[in-house]
Amino acid sequence: MATYSLANERLRALEDIEREIGAILQNAGTVILELSKEKTNERLLDRQAAAFTASVQHVEAELSAQIRYLTQVATGQPHEGSSYSSRKDCQMALKRVDYARLKLNEVARTCEQMLEN
């Protein structure tokens, strides 16, 4: 259950980033529209440019955090709310058990053949 809430939290964070990118584009559009006028409103341009810069920096920081998290998940490093590393270890252990079982069966067949001869 905790894994689902962590995944939902990550998705919400990505949705927030997406909304903020929309706001960035809207700020850029407002600046372009204002610049196309004969007489520009300097105060509006300054506010929109500051909002644009702040939003871009925030989005960059949030995306970097998401990338760091995904890097941890992909490399199997321990992190909150994930069982990936444990599942991977378990899968590898099961493969080793299967391999050992296969080799033991081969040894058993060899022994049976030796006893028959």
C-alpha positions as a printed Julia matrix, in Angstrom:
117×3 Matrix{Float64}:
  0.0     0.0     0.0
  2.86    2.41    0.82
  4.37    1.79   -2.61
  1.14    2.89   -4.31
  0.92    6.09   -2.26
  4.57    6.87   -3.07
  3.91    6.24   -6.77
  0.8     8.45   -6.62
  2.81   11.16   -4.88
  5.45   10.98   -7.64
  2.74   11.21  -10.32
  1.17   14.21   -8.59
  4.58   15.89   -8.5
  4.97   15.29  -12.24
  1.49   16.69  -12.84
  2.43   19.8   -10.83
  5.55   20.17  -12.96
  3.44   19.86  -16.09
  1.09   22.6   -14.85
  4.04   24.81  -14.05
  5.43   24.3   -17.57
  2.03   25.46  -18.84
  2.36   28.59  -16.69
  5.86   29.15  -18.07
  4.53   29.03  -21.62
  1.73   31.4   -20.67
  4.25   33.87  -19.17
  6.36   33.64  -22.31
  3.27   34.27  -24.44
  2.35   37.31  -22.37
  5.87   38.71  -22.75
  5.82   38.14  -26.52
  2.4    39.76  -26.81
  3.56   42.74  -24.77
  6.74   43.08  -26.83
  4.66   43.16  -30.03
  2.91   46.35  -28.87
  4.17   49.75  -29.88
  4.25   50.95  -26.29
  5.28   48.21  -23.87
  4.48   48.09  -20.18
  7.93   47.75  -18.6
  6.58   46.78  -15.19
  4.48   43.98  -16.7
  7.48   42.76  -18.7
  9.68   42.76  -15.61
  7.08   40.86  -13.55
  6.47   38.3   -16.29
 10.2    37.83  -16.92
 10.83   37.34  -13.18
  7.95   34.85  -12.95
  9.26   33.06  -16.02
 12.78   32.77  -14.59
 11.57   31.62  -11.17
  9.27   29.02  -12.71
 11.98   27.67  -14.99
 14.36   27.32  -12.05
 11.68   25.56   -9.98
 10.82   23.16  -12.82
 14.49   22.41  -13.36
 14.98   21.62   -9.66
 11.88   19.41   -9.52
 12.8    17.51  -12.69
 16.32   16.98  -11.34
 14.84   15.51   -8.16
 12.6    13.18  -10.21
 15.57   12.09  -12.33
 17.65   11.38   -9.21
 14.82    9.23   -7.84
 14.44    7.32  -11.12
 18.2     6.8   -11.24
 18.06    5.22   -7.79
 15.22    2.95   -8.85
 16.93    1.92  -12.07
 20.25    1.1   -10.41
 18.72   -0.86   -7.55
 19.99    1.48   -4.86
 17.92    1.45   -1.7
 15.29    4.17   -1.5
 12.02    4.81    0.25
  9.02    2.76   -0.71
 10.57    0.46   -3.26
 10.96   -3.27   -3.2
 12.74   -3.42   -6.56
 16.12   -4.33   -5.12
 14.62   -7.06   -2.91
 12.59   -8.49   -5.79
 15.65   -8.51   -8.02
 17.7   -10.3    -5.34
 14.91  -12.86   -4.91
 14.67  -13.47   -8.67
 18.41  -13.99   -8.9
 18.33  -16.41   -5.95
 15.55  -18.39   -7.63
 17.62  -18.58  -10.82
 20.59  -19.88   -8.81
 18.35  -22.5    -7.17
 17.07  -23.62  -10.58
 20.63  -23.87  -11.87
 21.73  -25.86   -8.82
 18.73  -28.18   -9.27
 19.68  -28.71  -12.94
 23.27  -29.54  -12.04
 22.19  -31.93   -9.26
 19.92  -33.73  -11.73
 22.85  -34.09  -14.12
 24.99  -35.52  -11.31
 22.19  -37.92  -10.36
 21.86  -39.14  -13.97
 25.62  -39.62  -14.19
 25.59  -41.65  -10.97
 22.71  -43.8   -12.21
 24.53  -44.47  -15.47
 27.68  -45.46  -13.57
 25.7   -47.83  -11.35
 24.05  -49.45  -14.4
 27.41  -50.14  -16.03
